[in-house]
Amino acid sequence: MCLLAVLALGLHCPYLRADTVVLASVADTTLIETAPDNNLGGALIVNAGTTQNYTRNRGLFRFDLASQIPRGSRIIKADFVLEVTGEPKDGFSPSSFGLHRVLKPWGEGDKRSPDPAHPGQGAPATTNEATWNVRFAFTQNAWTVPGGSATNDYAFNLSAEEQIYGLGDSPYTFASTSALVDDVQGWLDDPDTNFGWMLLCQAEQFNFTARRFGSREDSGHAPYLVVEYEPPKIDLVAVTSGRIDLSFTALANQPYTLEFSAGLSASNDWSALTNFPAQPAATNLAFSDPITSGQRFYRLRLP
């Protein structure tokens, strides 16, 4: 059950607050130009940037929003945090890295390199694992061009950008932007479009920009997303002829329960006032409750 909104009656103002959640990556992997049929989805690293030999790597990251953010919430802020865990041994070139919204699904895979000296090479992909050449190995689902194509496989415009140096400056935060917030909001509203971000070096034509970033398998250096959001709320409160009228905007195919309590402390119980069945389309729902003595708090909950 998810708390969505709380509203106090009488002369009290609506009790609304923003919540913050830290989300761990649920899938991440590397597209490896020098090993175009290999997968790196089970490794402790995600690589991005151009090696000293001018071969490119591109990282993929995806987060599950719906499991921890109530559907219908308004996203206020989103920060994406990565930690560099490796850099070219012969020196590195600082470079800007960008997050691009991915437009098509891909398979994380579970491969690691069998060669400790070359951990970024991965291992031959098996069915449905992402590689430089394809989104799902041994299927017809290839990238438009190897490594992915702007506008076809990932959005041309950046969602966020950060200058990446070396290990000593980690972690790196891709600070919230309107585009980053729009990405997260869109994925929350329509989870079927959530294919995550591609991490691209913005100067792939130059070598020594490659970096190793901690993957979700590296518990001490895993990527994470910090999201601030405002839960759905009761939109309108009015007093009419000794009754309190409440209304809110209901999402399509989502049931709600309206509850009430005499207070907000842990000792106060919440009781169901009414249940709203799921509606076939987004609509406004209302309920009228007789005014009683004392104060009464109302909240919406998702089952």
Number of C-alpha atoms within 10 A of each C-alpha: 7 13 14 22 20 23 20 20 19 14 7 11 9 18 13 15 13 12 14 16 14 14 18 17 18 17 21 30 32 32 33 27 20 16 18 19 20 28 31 30 29 23 23 21 29 30 31 25 28 25 21 17 10 17 18 25 28 23 23 27 24 22 21 19 22 14 10 11 23 21 21 20 19 20 23 19 20 26 18 19 17 18 25 25 21 15 20 17 8 7 11 17 18 15 19 17 22 21 26 25 29 27 19 16 16 25 21 24 25 18 20 22 18 11 11 9 8 9 17 25 24 27 20 17 22 17 11 17 25 34 33 25 22 25 26 22 24 14 11 9 16 20 21 15 13 16 22 21 15 16 13 14 21 21 17 13 13 20 21 22 20 16 14 23 18 21 16 9 10 16 18 18 20 21 16 18 17 12 16 24 22 16 21 24 22 15 19 23 18 12 15 10 15 22 22 27 24 27 25 23 27 18 15 22 12 19 18 22 30 28 28 23 25 24 31 24 19 15 11 10 20 20 28 22 20 18 21 20 21 20 23 22 25 23 14 12 17 11 15 11 8 11 14 17 17 19 16 17 16 23 19 13 11 17 15 18 16 21 18 20 19 17 15 14 8 6 8 11 12 16 13 14 14 12 14 14 12 14 15 10 11 13 11 12 14 15 14 15 12 11 17 12 6 8 14 17 19 24 21 23 20 14 11
